[in-house]
Amino acid sequence: MASNRHLSRIIAFQTMYEWEFLTNKIPTHESNINKIRQTIEPILERNYQEFSSSVENRDFIDQLVWGVVDNKEKIDSIITPAAPEWPIEQIALIDLIILRMGIYELLFAREVPPKVAINEAVELAKAFGGQNSSKFINGVLGTVYRASDIYNPDDDKKIEGKK
């Protein structure tokens, strides 16, 4: 199941990256939501079909893609204070999409433990991002998590104890 979810995250990531790249960031206002859905759906369908033999359930992919799209403005408003030296427009598109997915899983979907959401985003950054992407993603998501209402200080103690 875990590897299947990892592949699902990759499919969602690739879909959102292609969409952002091709559409040059259509603003995600309410008035544009139908246009956004119409432009993403064929990309999502093609990416899903390419890997359908390895993915048991499309629901998770759909949840990630539509969850990020539907909450993009809220998510970006969370990224801004967590990465004050990196305005949204200066963050590499790959890193930005991974951050959006990680924050969606961490704060909106809340289906996996915070540590898993952060680790999955870091793994995507290692696979698709630049040399320092994984550190950047880890730092921003760690900041977001520690500032959230789901933060558990005992998690930090567990991590420190492993060093």
C-alpha angles and dihedrals in degrees: 000000000000094000089045090055090047090054089047089054090051091051091048091047093049091048094052093043093052092045094050092045095049099040096042092230108306104209110257097228120144090256091059099045095100091049090048092050091048092053096044099044098071091046091049092047093050093047092047093049091051091059101025093115089061099041118075098191130026094195094088092051091049091047092053096045098043093037092056093043094048093048100034097118093047091047092049089051088056093049094052098068092035092058103030095163091054115061112206093252090055097051112100109256093238091053092045093054092047090050091050091051092046093049091046091053093041101046109014109033097030092184096129130045114271091247090057094047091051094044092050091051091049090051091052089050091051091050100042109013136077130276095282099030096103092053091047093048092046092049096048095044091046089053092047091049094049090050093049132095090243094059115127114193089205087070089065091050090053091052093046090050091059094057 
